[in-house]
Amino acid sequence: MHQSLTFLATIGTDPQIMKTLAIISLLALLTISGAAISDQLLTADQQIAQRVD
C-alpha cells in the first residue's frame, strides 16, 4: 500500500535555511520601511516649496 506523505515529510525542513530566510525577510522589511520613511522626508520639502510658490 502506498501512503501519501505530507509536503514537509517529502521535502523536509532545514533549520539553517529557515533562519537564513527569516533574516532575509526581516532585512527586506527594514529596507522597505526605511525607504518609505526617507521618501516622506524627501517629499516633505517639495510640498513646502510648492505652498510657498
C-alpha positions in Angstrom: 0.0 0.0 0.0 1.2 3.5 -0.8 0.6 6.2 1.7 0.8 9.8 0.7 3.3 11.9 2.5 2.8 15.5 3.6 4.6 18.3 1.9 7.0 18.7 4.8 7.7 15.0 5.1 8.6 14.7 1.4 10.9 17.8 1.4 12.0 18.1 5.0 12.9 21.2 6.9 16.4 22.6 7.4 16.7 24.9 10.5 19.7 26.8 9.0 17.8 27.6 5.8 14.8 28.7 7.8 17.0 31.1 9.8 18.5 32.5 6.7 15.1 33.1 5.1 13.9 34.7 8.3 16.9 37.1 8.4 16.4 38.0 4.7 12.7 38.7 5.3 13.5 40.9 8.2 16.1 42.8 6.3 13.7 43.3 3.4 11.0 44.7 5.7 13.5 47.1 7.3 14.6 48.2 3.8 11.1 48.8 2.7 10.1 50.7 5.8 13.3 52.8 5.6 12.6 53.7 2.0 9.0 54.8 3.0 10.3 57.0 5.8 13.0 58.6 3.6 10.5 59.1 0.8 8.3 61.0 3.2 11.2 63.1 4.5 12.4 63.9 0.9 8.9 64.8 -0.5 8.0 67.0 2.6 10.4 69.7 1.4 8.8 69.6 -2.1 5.3 70.1 -0.6 6.5 73.1 1.5 8.2 74.6 -1.6 5.0 74.3 -3.7 3.0 76.0 -0.9 5.3 79.0 -0.8 5.2 79.5 -4.6 
